Amino acid sequence: MNLKELIDILKMKPGYLKSGPSKVSSKFDVEEEIALEAIREAKKLLKQARLGLADNSNDNDSVITEFESYLLENGIDRDNVASVKFWQTMTGEQRFSVVTKNDRISIEEIKIEIEEFASIFSPTVFKQSPPFQEKDGVAYEISLPDIHYGKLTELTVEAAEEQFMNTVQNLVDKAKGLNIEKFILPIGNDGMNSEGMRFTTTKGTFQHDSIGWRESFQGYCHLMTRAIDYLKAKAPVQVVVVSGNHDFERMFYAGDFIKGWYRNDKNVVVDNSMESRKYVEYGVNMIMYTHGDKERPSEMPLIMATEQPEMFARCSVREVHCGHLHKEMVNEYRGIKVRFIPSICANDDWHKTMGYSAIRTGQAYIWSKTNGLEGYLQTIVK
């Protein structure tokens, strides 16, 4: 075997290159000097092949390795080879991969391809939604607890009255598009700031009022009739009288006045029963109204079921609406939401001193006969 033949064999079987000249000499029955030279030349040619630098100008003289055969079979010119990766398997077999310059995509080509792909799609243009329209009738609950009429605050009584009416009107304006079947208007919930001529809460805590007890009673009743008159011009009004911890007794007196005032008006219904907790049923909805100062919130669902078992069974949507805290807080117990509804009342000196503050907010709730609570609207009072 001559030198050229040995070089060809070593290129085809590069695993022998690591064996050393003595083993190659013994294996192929050649002198050790020839084996050493063949190993050096084979390594050199293989390195050139990896770099794509092997001379291919003379086919008769060139060594056709497996790599070169691959290029010839696939019509790949050496100058078009971008990179070659060689590796060896666990059994010593030589493997390689070839990346040509044609395989590489330029940034411009990528950009063109993305633009062509993007052109297949076009953004969906949504038509502007018309103003919200509710075909079926809804009950619209305007809930403004804890106004504390007559309390000494940074506002005059007259300014507080106008703020209340503006809030009611604002909430009605926000409901344009709703087919309001009726209004639900809970009143009380500390509607007046004190119990009477003693200027205390029901339990006896002294209160700072800005007007006398007769003026506060008359003024509160007049303010409620203003709100009811405004609402009943648009839809029937269901008034729910809820006593508080500041005006537990006087709220019943005010409720009797309002009930008597509208005794001949079929568009106004007033619930001034002696119970502390009142219930309204509307379609699938059951709403319990209570001030929230006596019962534990977690026990309210059981109280509902105990006091009104038939209504509880008929309705699938059940909520409790409370006042007392002057801020919004919602918890859910066994699928029943207990809402503490915020107040629009301005702070007095005591609340400011104690650091109590909340966002003064008026809220209104949209009740569907079939779908339950559809949502609520609110207005921030500044």
C-alpha positions in Angstrom: 0.0 0.0 0.0 1.4 3.3 -1.0 1.2 6.7 0.8 -1.8 8.1 -1.3 -3.9 5.0 -0.7 -3.3 5.1 3.0 -4.2 8.8 3.2 -7.5 8.1 1.4 -8.3 5.3 3.9 -7.5 7.5 6.9 -9.7 10.3 5.6 -12.5 7.9 5.1 -11.9 6.4 8.6 -10.7 9.3 10.7 -11.0 7.2 13.9 -7.6 5.7 13.0 -5.9 9.1 13.3 -6.0 8.9 17.0 -4.4 5.4 17.1 -0.8 6.7 16.4 1.7 5.7 13.7 2.7 2.4 15.2 -0.8 1.0 15.3 -1.6 2.4 11.8 1.7 0.8 10.5 0.7 -2.6 12.0 -2.9 -2.4 10.9 -2.2 -1.5 7.2 1.2 -3.3 6.9 3.3 -0.2 6.1 6.4 1.3 7.5 6.0 3.5 10.5 7.5 6.6 8.7 4.8 6.2 5.9 2.1 5.8 8.6 3.2 9.0 10.4 3.3 11.0 7.1 -0.1 9.7 6.1 -1.6 10.7 9.4 -0.3 14.2 9.2 -1.5 14.6 5.6 -4.9 13.1 6.3 -5.4 15.5 9.3 -4.3 18.4 7.1 -6.8 17.6 4.3 -9.6 17.0 6.8 -9.0 20.4 8.4 -9.1 22.0 5.0 -12.4 20.2 4.2 -13.9 21.5 7.5 -13.0 25.0 6.5 -14.2 24.5 2.9 -10.6 25.3 1.7 -9.7 22.0 0.0 -8.6 22.4 -3.6 -11.2 21.0 -6.0 -9.7 22.4 -9.2 -8.3 19.0 -10.3 -10.8 16.2 -9.9 -8.3 13.6 -10.7 -5.8 14.7 -8.0 -8.4 15.7 -5.3 -9.4 13.4 -2.6 -13.1 12.7 -2.6 -14.0 12.6 1.1 -17.5 11.9 2.4 -17.9 15.6 3.0 -16.9 16.4 -0.6 -19.2 13.7 -1.9 -22.0 15.3 -0.1 -21.3 18.7 -1.7 -21.0 17.1 -5.2 -24.2 15.0 -4.8 -26.2 18.1 -3.6 -24.7 20.5 -6.1 -23.2 22.7 -3.5 -20.2 24.9 -4.5 -17.4 25.2 -1.9 -17.6 29.0 -2.1 -21.3 28.8 -1.1 -20.5 27.0 2.2 -21.1 29.3 5.1 -20.2 26.9 7.9 -19.5 23.2 8.5 -19.9 21.4 11.9 -18.1 18.1 12.4 -18.7 15.7 15.3 -17.9 12.1 16.1 -20.4 9.6 17.5 -19.7 7.3 20.5 -18.7 4.5 17.9 -16.2 6.7 16.2 -18.3 7.5 13.2 -17.7 11.0 11.7 -20.8 13.2 11.2 -21.2 16.6 9.8 -23.7 19.3 9.0 -23.4 22.0 6.3 -25.0 25.5 6.3 -24.8 27.3 2.9 -24.9 31.0 2.4 -28.3 30.5 0.7 -29.6 29.0 4.0 -29.0 32.3 5.8 -31.8 34.9 5.6 -30.9 38.5 5.6 -32.7 41.0 7.9 -34.3 42.5 4.8 -35.6 39.1 3.7 -37.0 38.5 7.2 -38.7 41.9 7.1 -40.3 41.2 3.7 -41.5 37.8 4.9 -43.1 39.3 8.1 -44.8 42.0 6.1 -46.2 39.4 3.6 -47.4 37.3 6.5 -48.9 40.2 8.3 -50.7 41.3 5.2 -52.8 38.1 5.3 -54.4 39.5 8.5 -56.1 42.8 9.1 -57.2 44.3 12.4 -60.8 43.8 13.3 -62.6 47.1 13.2 -65.4 47.2 15.8 -68.3 49.4 15.2 -68.9 52.0 18.0 -71.3 50.5 20.4 -74.6 52.4 20.8 -75.5 53.8 24.2 -76.5 51.1 26.6 -80.0 50.0 26.1 -81.9 47.6 28.4 -85.0 46.3 26.7 -86.3 44.5 29.8 -87.4 46.6 32.8 -84.9 46.9 35.7 -85.2 48.2 39.2 -82.7 51.0 39.9 -81.7 51.2 43.5 -80.4 54.6 44.6 -78.7 54.0 48.0 -77.4 57.0 49.9 -77.1 56.0 53.6 -75.6 58.0 56.4 -76.3 61.5 55.3 -76.5 62.6 59.0 -78.8 65.5 58.3 -78.1 68.4 60.6 -74.6 67.4 61.6 -72.1 70.2 62.1 -69.6 69.8 59.3 -67.7 72.1 56.9 -70.9 72.3 54.8 -74.0 74.3 55.7 -77.3 72.4 55.8 -78.4 74.1 52.6 -75.2 73.1 50.8 -75.5 69.5 52.1 -79.1 69.3 50.8 -78.1 70.5 47.3 -75.2 68.0 47.4 -77.7 65.2 48.1 -80.1 66.2 45.3 -77.2 66.7 42.9 -76.1 63.1 43.7 -79.5 61.7 43.1 -79.9 63.6 39.8 -76.3 62.6 38.7 -77.1 58.9 39.3 -80.3 59.2 37.3 -78.5 60.9 34.5 -75.9 58.1 34.4 -78.7 55.6 34.0 -79.8 56.9 30.6 -80.5 53.9 28.3 -81.9 51.8 31.2 -85.5 50.9 31.0 -86.2 51.7 34.7 -89.3 49.9 35.8 -89.1 51.3 39.3 -86.8 53.0 41.7 -85.8 51.4 45.0 -85.0 54.2 47.5 -83.7 53.1 50.9 -83.9 56.1 53.3 -82.7 56.5 56.9 -79.6 54.6 57.8 -78.7 57.5 60.0 -80.6 59.9 57.9 -80.6 62.3 60.8 -77.6 62.9 63.0 -79.2 62.7 66.4 -82.2 61.2 68.2 -84.0 64.4 69.3 -83.8 67.3 71.6 -81.1 65.6 73.6 -78.7 65.8 70.6 -77.4 62.3 71.2 -77.3 59.0 69.4 -80.0 56.4 70.4 -77.6 55.1 73.0 -76.8 58.5 74.3 -73.5 59.6 72.7 -73.5 63.4 72.4 -73.6 64.8 68.9 -72.7 68.2 67.4 -75.6 69.4 65.4 -75.8 72.7 63.5 -79.6 73.1 63.8 -82.4 72.4 66.3 -84.1 69.0 66.6 -87.4 70.3 65.0 -85.5 71.9 62.1 -83.6 68.7 61.4 -86.7 66.6 61.4 -88.6 68.9 59.1 -85.7 69.5 56.9 -84.9 65.8 56.5 -88.5 65.0 55.6 -88.7 67.8 53.1 -85.4 66.7 51.5 -86.7 63.1 51.1 -90.0 64.3 49.5 -87.9 66.4 47.1 -86.0 63.3 46.0 -89.1 61.1 45.8 -90.9 63.7 43.7 -88.0 63.9 41.4 -87.8 60.1 40.9 -91.6 59.4 40.7 -91.8 61.8 37.7 -89.7 59.1 35.9 -90.8 55.8 37.4 -92.7 54.5 40.4 -90.7 54.6 43.7 -90.4 51.9 46.4 -89.3 53.6 49.6 -87.7 51.4 52.3 -87.2 53.1 55.7 -84.2 51.8 57.5 -83.5 53.0 61.1 -79.9 53.7 62.2 -78.0 53.9 65.5 -78.2 57.8 65.5 -81.9 58.1 64.7 -83.5 54.8 65.6 -86.8 56.3 66.9 -87.0 59.5 64.8 -86.5 57.5 61.6 -89.8 55.7 62.2 -91.5 59.1 62.8 -90.0 60.4 59.6 -91.2 57.2 57.8 -94.7 57.7 59.0 -94.7 61.3 57.8 -93.5 60.3 54.3 -96.0 57.4 54.1 -98.8 59.7 55.0 -97.6 62.3 52.6 -97.9 59.9 49.7 -100.9 57.9 51.0 -102.9 58.7 47.8 -100.1 58.4 45.3 -100.1 55.0 43.5 -96.5 55.7 42.2 -95.0 55.7 45.7 -95.0 52.7 48.1 -93.4 53.2 51.6 -92.3 50.3 53.8 -92.1 51.8 57.3 -92.8 48.6 59.2 -91.3 48.3 62.7 -88.7 45.7 61.8 -85.1 46.7 61.9 -84.4 44.7 58.8 -86.4 45.2 55.6 -86.7 43.0 52.6 -87.3 43.7 48.9 -88.0 41.0 46.3 -87.6 41.8 42.7 -87.6 38.9 40.2 -84.8 36.5 41.2 -83.4 39.1 43.6 -83.7 39.2 47.4 -82.3 42.3 49.1 -82.1 42.7 52.8 -81.7 46.3 54.2 -80.2 46.9 57.6 -78.0 49.5 59.1 -75.2 47.0 59.9 -74.4 48.1 63.5 -76.1 45.2 65.3 -75.7 42.0 63.3 -72.4 40.2 62.5 -71.9 40.3 58.7 -71.2 36.6 58.6 -74.5 35.8 60.3 -76.6 38.0 58.0 -77.3 35.2 55.4 -78.7 32.9 58.1 -80.8 35.8 59.4 -82.2 36.3 55.9 -83.1 32.6 55.6 -84.7 32.5 59.1 -86.7 35.7 58.8 -87.9 35.2 55.2 -87.6 31.5 54.4 -90.1 31.6 51.5 -88.6 34.6 49.8 -85.1 33.1 50.4 -86.2 29.9 48.6 -87.8 31.7 45.7 -84.8 33.9 44.9 -81.4 32.8 43.5 -79.6 36.2 44.0 -79.4 37.4 47.5 -77.6 40.5 48.9 -77.5 42.5 52.1 -77.1 46.3 51.9 -75.8 48.1 55.0 -74.7 51.6 55.9 -73.0 52.6 59.2 -69.3 52.4 58.1 -69.4 55.4 55.7 -67.1 53.4 53.3 -67.5 50.6 50.8 -66.8 47.1 51.9 -68.0 43.9 50.3 -67.8 40.4 51.7 -69.3 37.1 50.5 -70.7 34.5 52.8 -72.0 31.2 51.4 -72.7 32.9 48.0 -74.4 35.9 49.6 -72.8 39.3 49.3 -72.9 41.7 52.2 -72.3 45.3 51.1 -71.5 48.2 53.3 -72.4 51.2 51.1 -70.4 54.4 51.2 -71.7 57.8 52.3 -71.7 61.2 50.8 -71.6 62.9 54.3 -68.9 65.4 55.0 -66.6 64.9 58.0 -67.1 66.6 61.3 -64.3 67.7 63.6 -64.4 64.5 65.6 -63.9 62.3 62.5 -61.1 64.6 61.3 -59.4 64.5 64.6 -59.6 60.7 64.7 -58.2 60.5 61.2 -61.3 58.8 59.8 -61.7 59.4 56.2 -63.4 57.8 53.2 -64.2 58.6 49.6 -67.5 60.3 49.6 -69.5 58.3 47.0 -73.0 57.8 45.9 -74.0 54.5 44.4 -76.9 53.1 42.5 -77.5 49.4 41.7 -79.1 47.9 38.5 -81.3 44.9 39.3 -82.5 42.6 36.5 -85.5 40.4 37.1 -83.8 37.4 35.5 -80.1 38.1 35.7 -79.7 39.5 39.2 -77.4 42.4 39.8 -76.3 43.7 36.4 -73.9 46.2 37.9 -73.8 49.6 39.7 -73.1 53.2 38.9 -71.5 55.7 41.1 -70.6 59.3 41.5 -67.8 60.8 43.6 -68.8 63.8 45.7 -66.1 66.5 46.1 
